[in-house]
Amino acid sequence: MEILKYGAIAVLIIGALAVLVCAVKGGKPLKSLLLNAFLGIAIMAVIDLTSKFTGVHVPINRWTVIGAAGFGVPAVCGFLILPIIFK
C-alpha cells in the first residue's frame, strides 16, 4: 500500500511540474494558472449543481477542490473517471 501512496505523490508532483512548465512557456504564467484554477472550480460547481438532474456526482471536499484548482479541467475529468475504473 505504501507503493501506491508514494506513486500517487510522484504522479501529482510530475503533473504539477507539467502545469507550471506549460504556464511559464505560455508567456503569462499568473494569468494562465488563475484561469486554470477558475475553470477547474467552475466545472466542479456546475457538476455539483446539476447532479440531481444528471446523476453524476463528485464529492466536494478540500482534496477535490485543491485538485480542481491546481490541475484544472483534467483533474475534474479524472474525478469523474476514477469511480468507473475502481468499480
Buried (B, 14 or more C-beta within 10 A) or exposed (E): EEEEEEEEEEEBEEBEEEBEEEBEEEEEBEEBBEEBBEBBBBBBEEBBEEEEEEEEBBEBEEEBBEBBBBBBBBBBEBBBEEEEEEE
